[in-house]
């Protein structure tokens, strides 16, 4: 892809060390990062994971559009998940705050 490890990591939204850990087998990427990586590389997810299925393709307008859409959908899903986690933490904080006020009364 003519990208450095740092450039690829930045496009995936991870640290360079994280990408290096994936490459060396120390850790594994989450599913949304695998989908993004497959889209960026223009390969099928099965090819990326096990070497079977659609392999590398030539960059075209359509493949770039697919990559962009896949990446945006993965980011949207991650943002929605983060929003749910934030809401749960706010609710927990409210519960603790209410319990503390009851104890103070």
C-alpha positions in Angstrom: 0.0 0.0 0.0 3.1 2.2 0.1 2.3 3.3 3.7 4.7 3.3 6.6 3.6 1.5 9.8 3.0 4.9 11.3 0.8 6.0 8.4 -1.2 2.8 8.5 -1.6 3.1 12.2 -2.8 6.6 11.9 -5.4 5.7 9.2 -6.6 2.9 11.4 -6.8 5.2 14.5 -4.4 3.2 16.6 -0.9 3.7 17.9 2.1 2.4 16.0 2.9 0.1 18.9 -0.5 -1.4 18.7 -0.1 -2.2 15.0 3.3 -3.7 15.6 1.8 -5.9 18.3 -0.8 -7.1 15.8 1.9 -7.9 13.3 4.0 -9.8 15.8 1.0 -11.7 17.2 1.3 -10.2 20.7 -2.2 -8.9 20.5 -5.2 -9.1 18.1 -7.2 -6.2 16.6 -10.9 -5.8 17.4 -13.4 -6.7 14.7 -14.0 -3.1 13.7 -10.3 -2.6 13.1 -10.1 -5.8 11.0 -13.0 -4.6 8.9 -11.3 -1.2 8.4 -7.9 -2.8 7.6 -9.6 -5.2 5.0 -11.3 -2.2 3.4 -8.1 -0.2 3.3 -6.2 -3.1 1.8 -9.0 -3.9 -0.6 -9.1 -7.5 0.5 -11.9 -9.6 1.9 -12.1 -10.1 5.6 -11.6 -13.9 5.2 -8.5 -13.3 3.1 -7.1 -11.0 5.8 -7.8 -13.4 8.6 -7.0 -16.8 7.0 -5.7 -16.1 3.5 -8.8 -17.5 1.7 -11.3 -15.5 -0.5 -10.8 -12.2 -2.3 -7.2 -11.1 -2.2 -5.7 -7.8 -3.0 -7.4 -5.7 -5.6 -6.3 -2.8 -7.7 -7.3 0.6 -6.2 -10.3 2.0 -8.1 -12.9 4.6 -7.4 -15.3 1.9 -6.3 -12.8 0.2 -3.9 -11.9 3.5 -2.4 -15.6 4.3 -1.9 -16.1 0.9 -0.3 -13.1 1.6 2.0 -14.5 5.0 3.0 -18.0 3.7 3.7 -16.7 0.7 5.7 -14.4 2.9 7.7 -17.1 5.4 8.5 -19.6 2.7 9.5 -17.0 1.1 11.8 -16.2 4.5 13.4 -20.0 5.1 13.8 -20.4 1.8 15.6 -17.5 2.6 17.9 -18.9 6.0 18.6 -22.3 4.6 19.5 -20.7 2.0 21.8 -18.7 4.8 23.5 -21.9 6.8 23.9 -23.6 3.9 25.6 -20.7 3.4 28.0 -20.7 7.2 28.8 -24.4 7.1 29.6 -23.9 4.1 31.9 -21.1 5.8 33.7 -23.2 9.0 34.1 -26.1 6.9 35.5 -23.8 5.2 38.0 -22.4 8.6 39.0 -25.9 9.9 39.6 -26.8 6.8 41.7 -23.7 7.3 43.8 -24.3 11.0 44.2 -27.9 10.3 45.3 -26.8 7.7 47.8 -24.3 10.1 49.2 -26.9 12.8 49.6 -29.2 10.4 51.4 -26.3 9.5 53.8 -25.6 13.2 54.4 -29.3 13.9 55.3 
